[in-house]
Amino acid sequence: MDVVRRVPERRPAMSPEGAAALRFSVLGPVRAWRGTEALPSGSPQQRGLLAALLLRGGRTATAAELIDALWGDEPPSQGLAAVRTYASRLRKILGPSVLVSESGGYAIRGLPDGALDLATVQDLAERAERARGEGEPGRARDLLREALALWDGESLSGVPGPYAESQRSRLEEWRLQLIESCLDMELEQGHQAEAVSELTSLTAAHPLRERLRELLMVALYRSGRQAEALAVYADTRRLLADELGVDPRAELTELQRRILQADPALAKPSAPEPEPPVAPVRPAQLPATVPDFTGHVSYLEELREVLESANGRVMAVAALSGIAGVGKTTLAVHVAHRARPEFPDGQLYVDLQGLQARGAEPETVLGSFLRALGTPDAAIPDSLEDRAALYRSVLNGRRVLVLLDNARDAAQVRPLLPGTEGCAALITSRGHLGDLAGAHLVDLDVLSPEEALQLFTRIVGSERVAGERAAALDVVAACGFLPLAIRIAATRLAVRRTWTVSVLAAKLADERRRLDELQSGDLAVKAVFELAHGQLEPAQARAFRLLGLADGPDISLPAAVSMLGLPEDDTEELLETLVDTSMVESAAPGRYRYHDLLRLYARACAERGEEPPGERAAALSRLLDFYLATAAGVYALERPGDRLIEHLASTEGDGLVFTDRSEALDWLFDEARALLSAARQAVETGELRKAADLLLAVRDLAESGSEFKRYESVATALLSAVVASGDERTEARTRAALAHLYYLAGRFREADHEAREAARLSGSAGDSWTTGDALNSRGVIALYRNRHGDGEAHLSRAIEYFRALGDRPGQAAVLVNLSRVHLATGRTASAIALARQGIDIHDSMGSALRGANGRYALALALTRSGELDSASDCLHQALDVFRDSRQRLWEGMSLFRLAEVDLAAQRPAQAAANAERALITLAGIGGEWRRGNVLTVLGHALSELGQTGRAVASWSEALDVYERLRAPEAEAVRALLLDGDPHRAHSVV
């Protein structure tokens, strides 16, 4: 007996938001309505795109898939543009919340139940299947008639393309199967007379379809027309022989024999006798929960609420995903035990072995479940569809919880879902089951540091952890807060009474040995990673291993494109599939990251020879080239006309190109840690010149103060390597970068040493740009150290180098610094003139940031000349630019200079406010010397306000700073404290 067969496509996940009035049809012409209003669906190709998206059931279709669907092997040259045009037109018709763009493709989302005729037919067919399984063939037949009535001619009528053609064939085959099932039920109920006319028409339309001929023979025989029934057989045999050269199938031949013998059983309707009711069995298959379960409290409550919501609704489904070892099974089992009282009719459990080469087959699992629910072996059908239908029938009216552990994908899970009111399913899977309709998805994260420490302590014992809390935190951090890793580490310590927590922390500190240390008995972090890695396709595995080599906290899609050497669409698809399998995480749109232990595993795989020779080094080199090329472009946009760009190392690949300054700076600061990590790795791989040039290209990171320590760490590591290499040019550039960094931090002695060596080495190497840059730094450093003659000499030499190079921005920077020297030596008028010359050059070149530096210097000179309003205007203009450029150091210094202007203008309250804001802005950057300067000015403002106590406190703190630095400013501040004179002259360059 035939059953109602499911169409292979599943209905889309529906949501009522934003599209309640939309309806679509594909079972006939492709059409769309909003309410009763028909919507234009465009050209045949546009209707083909709409059909392809509707038939994907809410899943994303990539541009490549849509091109293939519309044109197959012969796409037009502008196929991608055409797809985008069709999608844009459809989005205008349907709305942006319905047709969405994501991951380089498109999807239709958020349709309500009943919005697509195909989904309605699917629902009716499934209900008919359940009704038939429950012994209600009349109801099943009516439901199928209702489903078949939704067809309006040929499916996807008039839609071109290979995809539409294949779907037309599939849908037509499904329609015929539904008709056959419907007519079979008609005959079961004794409606043979009505069936004869319909079957006569159908056999004429589909002469080679033997099942229809078989049904016609039965209908005729039961109508008392034996001779006609036998004639149908004879006609069928002759037609098959003529057309196909084959004999009728065995079932048809057997039916002819039974008609000839007038089999009495054949004359009666074949509705099966109802089976005696099966006594209900209450399975209790849940594994034991762990007694030391710890953490995930929010997830625990969230999942329990989802499961308990099954009462009074059709099936609650929760799907739990996450990386290997994150505790999915442990949490799921614990939740299931907590929810047991809500499911009094039993709990089913199965390990679906989704990470094995061959996971558990759904029909095998269904057989096991049916036996556990009390179904005799003889009553269990053979096919997956029949077992699934019987399974749902057995569960009808019961409240059962089903725990499906380690699922491979949604296809493996769907036949195992209860599908009946009052039941619930809890699923764990390495991958994200986003295509599981109606499921509540939970992406399980690692434990918080406190939860991780709590789990570690419960296993090890509080007495061993109490005195070594810091070491214990180091252990759980080394485990990446991954529950499996923490359990293994704690178990190793628990059985080794002679070890301390510090001993374990030291063992785990070595990254190259860490994964080997994280194994105990049959538990091993590396082993679960191996299983997951083994499931990846070759291209996925290559991407996983190579991208793990990058040292940054995460990696952007464009950087990954460069590293893998693949097109962007292919790279994004690979990364998204790795996210779906929980091998990498989506840090933000277009950004990806590894769990710390998975990164170590990826690198171990890459290093053990799974890549071709030189592939690892080539990938890192491509990444460095991408960062250097892009950073150079940002530098050029921020400093138009600066000649450094012409003197940087050449790169193989192109970087990103920005036309908007704000977007360029966003990229620079967003990628700061990744950029500096790439420079450090370049030191390790020997690409020293590119590492030094990258540091020069991203010196805005150092100047902003946001990445000072990391920048210094990379630069000092590079200096050690380059000194050993003997490359004078690269050493000069590295020292120039350090000199700039140190003087910004107020470490003038170190800065002068590095700048002096940079000038000497670059002169020897013939690197004129670096010589000019180093001399400019020496001039500024001399200014800060009150060696004004030396400063002017260095700057005069620097400007000659920049003139020879034709580097106008370099000349302007030196002019601004010369203005500071002239101001310090009492030449206020020339200081104003020099600053304005520098500003004019910067403004003419469109360099907003360097123009702000010039206005900062001009404001100092205008303050000295008594033009306080003009000075204030200059500083406010500079302040706006510094904020926009993320330059916290210069933002803070501009606030400090505004405080000085306010003091001179006898606005002590405003001066105090600006000085306080400067202290906050400069917190942690700019060095102690600058902080001492701000505290001194703050003291003056507070003294003017009559807040003598606070003034003394500020000056005392400033004095402490100056004395520790052995700075000459200490003497003036000490005098302030001795005589308390608030009007003592104050000037800091």
Backbone hydrogen bonds, N-H to C=O, Kabsch-Sander energy under -0.5 kcal/mol:
donor,donor_aa,acceptor,acceptor_aa,energy
5,R,3,V,-0.5
13,A,57,G,-0.7
15,S,111,L,-1.0
22,L,19,A,-1.5
23,R,33,W,-2.4
24,F,115,A,-3.6
25,S,31,R,-2.1
28,G,26,V,-1.8
30,V,157,S,-0.6
31,R,25,S,-1.6
31,R,29,P,-0.7
32,A,39,L,-0.6
33,W,23,R,-2.5
34,R,37,E,-2.7
35,G,21,A,-3.4
35,G,33,W,-0.5
37,E,34,R,-1.9
38,A,36,T,-0.5
39,L,32,A,-3.2
47,R,43,S,-2.5
48,G,44,P,-2.2
49,L,45,Q,-2.1
50,L,46,Q,-2.3
51,A,47,R,-2.7
52,A,48,G,-2.5
53,L,49,L,-2.0
54,L,50,L,-2.5
55,L,51,A,-2.6
56,R,53,L,-0.8
57,G,54,L,-1.3
58,G,53,L,-0.7
59,R,56,R,-1.5
61,A,106,Y,-3.2
62,T,60,T,-0.5
63,A,104,G,-1.2
66,L,62,T,-2.1
67,I,63,A,-2.5
68,D,64,A,-2.4
69,A,65,E,-2.2
70,L,66,L,-2.1
71,W,67,I,-2.6
72,G,67,I,-0.6
72,G,68,D,-1.6
74,E,71,W,-1.5
79,G,76,P,-1.7
82,A,78,Q,-2.4
83,V,79,G,-2.5
84,R,80,L,-2.3
85,T,81,A,-2.2
86,Y,82,A,-2.8
87,A,83,V,-2.7
88,S,84,R,-2.4
89,R,85,T,-2.4
90,L,86,Y,-2.5
91,R,87,A,-2.5
92,K,88,S,-1.7
93,I,89,R,-1.5
94,L,90,L,-3.4
95,G,91,R,-2.6
98,V,95,G,-1.4
99,L,95,G,-1.9
100,V,98,V,-0.9
100,V,107,A,-2.7
102,E,105,G,-1.8
105,G,102,E,-2.3
106,Y,61,A,-2.5
107,A,100,V,-1.9
109,R,98,V,-2.7
109,R,107,A,-0.6
115,A,112,P,-1.7
117,D,24,F,-1.8
120,T,116,L,-1.9
121,V,117,D,-2.4
122,Q,118,L,-2.4
123,D,119,A,-2.2
124,L,120,T,-2.5
125,A,121,V,-2.9
126,E,122,Q,-2.2
127,R,123,D,-2.3
128,A,124,L,-2.4
129,E,125,A,-2.3
130,R,126,E,-2.2
131,A,127,R,-2.5
132,R,128,A,-2.5
133,G,129,E,-2.2
134,E,130,R,-1.6
135,G,132,R,-1.6
136,E,131,A,-2.7
140,A,136,E,-2.3
141,R,137,P,-2.8
142,D,138,G,-2.1
143,L,139,R,-2.2
144,L,140,A,-2.0
145,R,141,R,-2.5
146,E,142,D,-2.2
147,A,143,L,-1.9
148,L,144,L,-2.9
149,A,145,R,-1.6
150,L,147,A,-1.4
151,W,148,L,-1.4
152,D,27,L,-3.0
156,L,26,V,-2.5
156,L,28,G,-0.9
157,S,28,G,-1.3
157,S,154,E,-1.0
159,V,156,L,-2.1
163,Y,69,A,-1.7
164,A,69,A,-0.5
165,E,161,G,-1.9
166,S,162,P,-2.3
167,Q,163,Y,-2.5
168,R,164,A,-2.5
169,S,165,E,-2.0
170,R,166,S,-2.1
171,L,167,Q,-2.9
172,E,168,R,-2.4
173,E,169,S,-2.3
174,W,170,R,-2.2
175,R,171,L,-2.5
176,L,172,E,-2.2
177,Q,173,E,-2.1
178,L,174,W,-2.4
179,I,175,R,-2.4
180,E,176,L,-2.8
181,S,177,Q,-2.4
182,C,178,L,-2.5
183,L,179,I,-2.9
184,D,180,E,-2.3
185,M,181,S,-1.8
186,E,182,C,-1.8
187,L,183,L,-2.3
188,E,184,D,-1.9
189,Q,185,M,-1.5
190,G,187,L,-1.6
191,H,186,E,-2.6
195,A,191,H,-1.4
196,V,192,Q,-1.6
197,S,193,A,-0.7
198,E,194,E,-0.8
199,L,195,A,-2.7
200,T,196,V,-2.4
201,S,197,S,-1.8
202,L,198,E,-2.3
203,T,199,L,-2.7
204,A,200,T,-1.4
205,A,201,S,-1.8
206,H,202,L,-2.2
209,R,206,H,-1.8
210,E,208,L,-1.0
213,R,209,R,-1.3
214,E,210,E,-2.6
215,L,211,R,-2.2
216,L,212,L,-2.2
217,M,213,R,-2.3
218,V,214,E,-2.0
219,A,215,L,-2.5
220,L,216,L,-2.7
221,Y,217,M,-2.5
222,R,218,V,-2.6
223,S,219,A,-0.9
224,G,221,Y,-1.7
225,R,220,L,-2.8
229,A,225,R,-2.0
230,L,226,Q,-2.4
231,A,227,A,-2.1
232,V,228,E,-2.1
233,Y,229,A,-1.4
234,A,230,L,-2.2
235,D,231,A,-2.9
236,T,232,V,-2.4
237,R,233,Y,-2.8
238,R,234,A,-2.3
239,L,235,D,-2.5
240,L,236,T,-2.6
241,A,237,R,-2.0
242,D,238,R,-2.5
243,E,239,L,-3.0
244,L,240,L,-2.2
245,G,240,L,-1.4
246,V,240,L,-1.2
253,T,249,R,-1.9
254,E,250,A,-2.7
255,L,251,E,-1.9
256,Q,252,L,-2.0
257,R,253,T,-2.1
258,R,254,E,-2.2
259,I,255,L,-2.2
260,L,256,Q,-2.5
261,Q,257,R,-1.8
262,A,259,I,-1.2
263,D,258,R,-2.6
266,L,263,D,-1.1
267,A,263,D,-0.7
267,A,264,P,-0.9
268,K,265,A,-0.7
271,A,188,E,-0.8
281,V,373,L,-0.7
285,Q,347,Q,-2.6
293,F,290,V,-1.2
300,L,296,H,-2.5
301,E,297,V,-2.1
302,E,298,S,-2.2
303,L,299,Y,-2.8
304,R,300,L,-2.0
305,E,301,E,-2.3
306,V,302,E,-1.8
307,L,303,L,-2.5
308,E,304,R,-2.5
309,S,305,E,-0.9
309,S,306,V,-0.5
310,A,307,L,-1.7
311,N,308,E,-1.1
312,G,310,A,-0.5
313,R,310,A,-2.0
315,M,313,R,-1.2
315,M,420,T,-0.8
316,A,423,C,-1.6
318,A,425,A,-2.3
319,A,440,H,-2.4
320,L,318,A,-0.5
320,L,427,I,-3.7
321,S,319,A,-0.5
321,S,442,V,-2.8
322,G,429,S,-0.7
326,V,323,I,-1.7
331,L,327,G,-2.3
332,A,328,K,-2.8
333,V,329,T,-2.8
334,H,330,T,-2.0
335,V,331,L,-2.9
336,A,332,A,-2.7
337,H,333,V,-2.3
338,R,334,H,-2.0
339,A,335,V,-1.9
340,R,336,A,-0.6
340,R,337,H,-0.8
342,E,339,A,-1.8
343,F,340,R,-2.3
345,D,399,R,-1.7
346,G,343,F,-1.6
347,Q,283,P,-2.5
348,L,401,L,-2.7
350,V,403,L,-1.7
352,L,350,V,-0.8
352,L,405,D,-3.3
354,G,406,N,-2.5
356,Q,353,Q,-1.5
360,A,352,L,-2.5
364,T,361,E,-0.5
365,V,361,E,-2.1
366,L,362,P,-2.8
367,G,363,E,-1.9
368,S,364,T,-2.0
369,F,365,V,-2.8
370,L,366,L,-3.0
371,R,367,G,-2.0
372,A,368,S,-2.3
373,L,369,F,-1.7
374,G,371,R,-1.7
375,T,370,L,-2.8
379,A,376,P,-1.2
380,I,377,D,-1.5
387,R,383,S,-2.3
388,A,384,L,-2.7
389,A,385,E,-2.2
390,L,386,D,-2.6
391,Y,387,R,-2.7
392,R,388,A,-2.1
393,S,389,A,-2.0
394,V,390,L,-2.9
395,L,391,Y,-1.8
396,N,392,R,-0.9
396,N,393,S,-0.6
398,R,395,L,-2.6
400,V,398,R,-0.6
401,L,346,G,-2.0
402,V,424,A,-2.5
403,L,348,L,-3.0
403,L,401,L,-0.5
404,L,402,V,-0.7
404,L,426,L,-2.7
405,D,350,V,-2.7
405,D,403,L,-0.7
407,A,428,T,-3.2
413,V,409,D,-1.0
414,R,410,A,-2.6
416,L,413,V,-2.2
417,L,414,R,-1.5
422,G,310,A,-1.3
422,G,313,R,-1.8
423,C,420,T,-1.7
424,A,400,V,-2.0
425,A,316,A,-2.8
426,L,402,V,-2.9
427,I,318,A,-2.9
428,T,404,L,-2.3
429,S,320,L,-2.3
430,R,407,A,-0.6
432,H,580,D,-2.1
433,L,431,G,-0.6
434,G,432,H,-1.5
436,L,433,L,-1.7
437,A,435,D,-1.0
439,A,436,L,-1.9
440,H,317,V,-3.0
441,L,439,A,-0.8
442,V,319,A,-2.7
444,L,321,S,-3.2
444,L,442,V,-0.8
447,L,481,F,-2.1
452,A,448,S,-3.0
453,L,449,P,-2.4
454,Q,450,E,-2.2
455,L,451,E,-2.4
456,F,452,A,-2.4
457,T,453,L,-2.5
458,R,454,Q,-2.2
459,I,455,L,-1.5
460,V,456,F,-2.5
461,G,457,T,-2.8
464,R,461,G,-0.8
465,V,461,G,-1.1
466,A,462,S,-2.4
467,G,463,E,-0.5
468,E,465,V,-1.8
469,R,466,A,-0.6
472,A,468,E,-2.5
473,L,469,R,-2.5
474,D,470,A,-1.9
475,V,471,A,-2.0
476,V,472,A,-2.4
477,A,473,L,-2.1
478,A,474,D,-2.3
479,C,475,V,-1.6
480,G,477,A,-1.8
481,F,476,V,-2.5
482,L,479,C,-1.6
484,L,325,G,-2.6
486,I,482,L,-2.6
487,R,483,P,-2.7
488,I,484,L,-2.3
489,A,485,A,-2.7
490,A,486,I,-2.9
491,T,487,R,-2.3
492,R,488,I,-2.4
493,L,489,A,-2.0
494,A,490,A,-2.7
495,V,491,T,-1.6
496,R,493,L,-1.3
497,R,495,V,-0.6
499,W,496,R,-1.5
504,L,500,T,-1.7
505,A,501,V,-2.5
506,A,502,S,-2.4
507,K,503,V,-1.9
508,L,504,L,-2.1
509,A,505,A,-0.9
510,D,506,A,-0.6
510,D,507,K,-0.6
511,E,509,A,-0.9
513,R,510,D,-1.2
514,R,510,D,-1.1
515,L,511,E,-0.5
517,E,513,R,-1.9
518,L,514,R,-1.4
519,Q,517,E,-1.7
520,S,523,L,-3.0
523,L,520,S,-2.2
525,V,518,L,-2.1
528,V,524,A,-1.4
529,F,525,V,-1.9
530,E,526,K,-2.5
531,L,527,A,-1.9
532,A,528,V,-1.7
533,H,529,F,-3.0
534,G,530,E,-2.4
535,Q,531,L,-0.7
535,Q,532,A,-0.9
536,L,533,H,-1.4
541,A,537,E,-2.9
542,R,538,P,-2.3
543,A,539,A,-2.1
544,F,540,Q,-2.7
545,R,541,A,-2.3
546,L,542,R,-2.8
547,L,543,A,-2.4
548,G,544,F,-0.9
549,L,546,L,-1.7
550,A,547,L,-1.0
555,I,592,Y,-3.0
557,L,590,G,-2.2
560,A,556,S,-2.4
561,V,557,L,-2.5
562,S,558,P,-1.9
563,M,559,A,-2.4
564,L,560,A,-2.7
565,G,561,V,-1.7
566,L,561,V,-1.1
571,T,567,P,-2.5
572,E,568,E,-3.0
573,E,569,D,-2.3
574,L,570,D,-2.3
575,L,571,T,-2.7
576,E,572,E,-2.7
577,T,573,E,-2.1
578,L,574,L,-1.9
579,V,575,L,-2.1
580,D,576,E,-2.5
581,T,577,T,-1.5
582,S,579,V,-1.7
583,M,578,L,-2.6
584,V,578,L,-1.2
585,E,593,R,-3.3
587,A,585,E,-1.0
587,A,591,R,-1.0
588,A,591,R,-1.2
591,R,588,A,-2.8
592,Y,555,I,-2.7
593,R,585,E,-2.2
599,R,595,H,-2.5
600,L,596,D,-1.9
601,Y,597,L,-2.2
602,A,598,L,-2.8
603,R,599,R,-2.5
604,A,600,L,-2.2
605,C,601,Y,-2.5
606,A,602,A,-2.2
607,E,603,R,-2.6
608,R,604,A,-1.2
609,G,606,A,-0.8
610,E,605,C,-1.1
611,E,606,A,-0.5
615,E,612,P,-2.2
618,A,614,G,-2.3
619,A,615,E,-2.3
620,L,616,R,-2.3
621,S,617,A,-2.2
622,R,618,A,-2.4
623,L,619,A,-2.0
624,L,620,L,-2.4
625,D,621,S,-2.5
626,F,622,R,-2.2
627,Y,623,L,-2.3
628,L,624,L,-2.8
629,A,625,D,-2.9
630,T,626,F,-2.3
631,A,627,Y,-2.8
632,A,628,L,-2.4
633,G,629,A,-1.6
634,V,630,T,-2.1
635,Y,631,A,-2.7
636,A,632,A,-2.4
637,L,633,G,-1.9
638,E,634,V,-2.3
639,R,635,Y,-2.2
642,D,639,R,-2.2
645,I,642,D,-0.8
646,E,643,R,-1.0
647,H,643,R,-0.5
647,H,644,L,-2.1
648,L,645,I,-1.0
661,R,659,T,-0.5
664,A,660,D,-2.1
665,L,661,R,-2.4
666,D,662,S,-2.4
667,W,663,E,-2.3
668,L,664,A,-2.3
669,F,665,L,-2.6
670,D,666,D,-2.6
671,E,667,W,-2.4
672,A,669,F,-0.7
675,L,671,E,-3.3
676,L,672,A,-2.4
677,S,673,R,-2.2
678,A,674,A,-2.2
679,A,675,L,-2.0
680,R,676,L,-2.2
681,Q,677,S,-2.4
682,A,678,A,-2.0
683,V,679,A,-1.4
684,E,680,R,-1.6
685,T,681,Q,-2.2
686,G,682,A,-0.8
686,G,683,V,-0.5
687,E,682,A,-1.9
688,L,686,G,-1.7
691,A,687,E,-1.7
692,A,688,L,-2.5
693,D,689,R,-2.4
694,L,690,K,-2.3
695,L,691,A,-1.9
696,L,692,A,-1.8
697,A,693,D,-2.3
698,V,694,L,-1.6
699,R,696,L,-1.2
701,L,698,V,-2.1
702,A,698,V,-0.7
703,E,699,R,-2.8
704,S,700,D,-2.1
705,G,701,L,-0.7
705,G,702,A,-0.8
707,E,701,L,-1.3
708,F,705,G,-0.8
711,Y,707,E,-2.7
712,E,708,F,-2.7
713,S,709,K,-2.4
714,V,710,R,-2.2
715,A,711,Y,-2.6
716,T,712,E,-2.7
717,A,713,S,-1.8
718,L,714,V,-2.6
719,L,715,A,-2.4
720,S,716,T,-2.0
721,A,717,A,-1.7
722,V,718,L,-2.8
723,V,719,L,-2.4
724,A,720,S,-1.4
725,S,721,A,-1.2
726,G,722,V,-1.3
727,D,722,V,-1.0
728,E,726,G,-1.1
731,E,727,D,-2.2
732,A,728,E,-2.6
733,R,729,R,-1.9
734,T,730,T,-2.2
735,R,731,E,-2.7
736,A,732,A,-2.2
737,A,733,R,-2.1
738,L,734,T,-2.2
739,A,735,R,-2.8
740,H,736,A,-2.1
741,L,737,A,-2.0
742,Y,738,L,-3.0
743,Y,739,A,-2.2
744,L,740,H,-1.5
745,A,741,L,-1.3
746,G,743,Y,-1.0
747,R,742,Y,-2.7
748,F,746,G,-1.2
751,A,747,R,-2.3
752,D,748,F,-2.6
753,H,749,R,-1.9
754,E,750,E,-2.3
755,A,751,A,-2.6
756,R,752,D,-2.6
757,E,753,H,-2.3
758,A,754,E,-2.5
759,A,755,A,-2.3
760,R,756,R,-2.1
761,L,757,E,-2.8
762,S,758,A,-2.4
763,G,759,A,-1.8
764,S,760,R,-1.8
765,A,761,L,-2.2
766,G,762,S,-0.8
766,G,763,G,-0.5
767,D,762,S,-2.6
768,S,766,G,-1.2
771,T,767,D,-2.0
772,G,768,S,-2.6
773,D,769,W,-2.5
774,A,770,T,-2.9
775,L,771,T,-2.6
776,N,772,G,-2.2
777,S,773,D,-2.2
778,R,774,A,-2.5
779,G,775,L,-2.3
780,V,776,N,-2.0
781,I,777,S,-2.7
782,A,778,R,-2.5
783,L,779,G,-1.9
784,Y,780,V,-2.2
785,R,781,I,-1.6
786,N,783,L,-1.6
787,R,782,A,-3.0
788,H,786,N,-0.8
791,G,787,R,-2.4
792,E,788,H,-2.4
793,A,789,G,-2.1
794,H,790,D,-2.7
795,L,791,G,-2.3
796,S,792,E,-2.2
797,R,793,A,-2.0
798,A,794,H,-2.3
799,I,795,L,-2.3
800,E,796,S,-1.1
801,Y,797,R,-1.7
802,F,798,A,-2.1
803,R,799,I,-2.2
804,A,800,E,-2.3
805,L,801,Y,-1.6
806,G,802,F,-0.7
806,G,803,R,-0.8
807,D,802,F,-2.8
808,R,806,G,-1.2
811,Q,807,D,-2.0
812,A,808,R,-2.6
813,A,809,P,-2.3
814,V,810,G,-1.9
815,L,811,Q,-2.4
816,V,812,A,-2.2
817,N,813,A,-1.9
818,L,814,V,-2.8
819,S,815,L,-1.9
820,R,816,V,-1.2
821,V,817,N,-1.6
822,H,818,L,-2.9
823,L,819,S,-2.2
824,A,820,R,-2.0
825,T,821,V,-1.4
826,G,823,L,-1.4
827,R,822,H,-3.0
828,T,826,G,-1.2
831,A,827,R,-2.0
832,I,828,T,-2.3
833,A,829,A,-2.1
834,L,830,S,-2.9
835,A,831,A,-2.2
836,R,832,I,-2.1
837,Q,833,A,-2.2
838,G,834,L,-2.3
839,I,835,A,-2.5
840,D,836,R,-2.6
841,I,837,Q,-1.9
842,H,838,G,-2.5
843,D,839,I,-3.2
844,S,840,D,-2.3
845,M,841,I,-1.7
846,G,842,H,-0.7
846,G,843,D,-0.8
847,S,842,H,-2.7
848,A,846,G,-1.1
851,G,847,S,-2.0
852,A,848,A,-1.9
853,N,849,L,-1.6
854,G,850,R,-2.0
855,R,851,G,-2.2
856,Y,852,A,-2.1
857,A,853,N,-2.0
858,L,854,G,-2.6
859,A,855,R,-2.3
860,L,856,Y,-1.4
861,A,857,A,-1.7
862,L,858,L,-2.7
863,T,859,A,-2.3
864,R,860,L,-1.9
865,S,861,A,-1.8
866,G,863,T,-1.2
867,E,862,L,-2.2
868,L,866,G,-1.8
871,A,867,E,-2.3
872,S,868,L,-2.7
873,D,869,D,-2.4
874,C,870,S,-2.5
875,L,871,A,-2.3
876,H,872,S,-2.4
877,Q,873,D,-2.3
878,A,874,C,-2.5
879,L,875,L,-2.9
880,D,876,H,-2.0
881,V,877,Q,-1.6
882,F,878,A,-2.8
883,R,879,L,-2.3
884,D,880,D,-2.1
885,S,881,V,-2.0
886,R,883,R,-1.4
887,Q,882,F,-2.7
888,R,886,R,-1.4
889,L,704,S,-0.6
891,E,887,Q,-2.2
892,G,888,R,-2.8
893,M,889,L,-2.3
894,S,890,W,-2.0
895,L,891,E,-1.8
896,F,892,G,-2.0
897,R,893,M,-2.4
898,L,894,S,-2.2
899,A,895,L,-1.9
900,E,896,F,-1.7
901,V,897,R,-2.3
902,D,898,L,-2.7
903,L,899,A,-2.2
904,A,900,E,-2.4
905,A,901,V,-2.0
906,Q,903,L,-1.7
907,R,902,D,-3.4
911,A,907,R,-2.4
912,A,908,P,-2.8
913,A,909,A,-2.1
914,N,910,Q,-2.5
915,A,911,A,-2.5
916,E,912,A,-2.5
917,R,913,A,-2.3
918,A,914,N,-2.2
919,L,915,A,-2.2
920,I,916,E,-2.1
921,T,917,R,-2.5
922,L,918,A,-2.6
923,A,920,I,-1.0
925,I,922,L,-2.4
930,R,926,G,-0.6
931,R,927,G,-1.4
932,G,928,E,-2.5
933,N,929,W,-1.8
934,V,930,R,-2.2
935,L,931,R,-2.5
936,T,932,G,-2.0
937,V,933,N,-2.0
938,L,934,V,-2.7
939,G,935,L,-2.3
940,H,936,T,-1.9
941,A,937,V,-2.3
942,L,938,L,-2.7
943,S,939,G,-2.3
944,E,940,H,-2.3
945,L,941,A,-1.5
946,G,943,S,-1.5
947,Q,942,L,-2.7
948,T,946,G,-1.4
951,A,947,Q,-2.2
952,V,948,T,-2.8
953,A,949,G,-2.0
954,S,950,R,-2.4
955,W,951,A,-2.6
956,S,952,V,-2.6
957,E,953,A,-2.1
958,A,954,S,-2.3
959,L,955,W,-2.8
960,D,956,S,-2.2
961,V,957,E,-1.8
962,Y,958,A,-2.6
963,E,959,L,-2.8
964,R,960,D,-1.9
965,L,961,V,-1.8
966,R,962,Y,-0.8
967,A,962,Y,-2.6
970,A,967,A,-1.6
971,E,968,P,-1.2
972,A,968,P,-0.5
973,V,969,E,-1.8
974,R,970,A,-2.5
975,A,971,E,-2.0
976,L,972,A,-1.8
977,L,973,V,-2.0
978,L,974,R,-1.6
979,D,975,A,-2.6
980,G,976,L,-2.6
984,R,981,D,-1.1
